[in-house]
């Protein structure tokens, strides 16, 4: 949850372990400046993320013609270890 004067949001997540998917539901409230009152406009968003086995991902990238596959972790340019929360793949085609 974020609560600031110009924007607020409520963010909930649900995990479907069988599908390896996380579904995010966001309700975003954005302040409307009409000069007279504090009013907010509401937006709804749904985001779905899917997880893949890292070895499978490397194999599929290789089969698709990519080479020099590198895996980085957690929004940092450091090599991914077993404790990484999120993986980023960099490859050359």
Steps between C-alpha positions, in 0.01 A plus 500: 500500500616851421326807636618843387314822430500470118470123463407195705472136410395167642691203365408137565664186361396138464721202417383210283770241574374249244537753216806676651317831466452802723201725436527860620187714550553874534250771589664835429357831617644804322423851625299718262583867533173679435580792731209459739509157665728208563377248246664183378456298182510122543681265260499121516784286366577129493850368432590133460855372538615149423810327636716260301776262601834680439660198329199465269521871414869477409433192285212669316709812436776280357252310280372835370851594385621710792851463638705640787202474734560679829261507796486793742300543821267737675531816285877506550785416266618214718504133407191315617542264793259256663348773719404727206139618506477597132718405203595707196645338189745668264593319179646566155334394175 
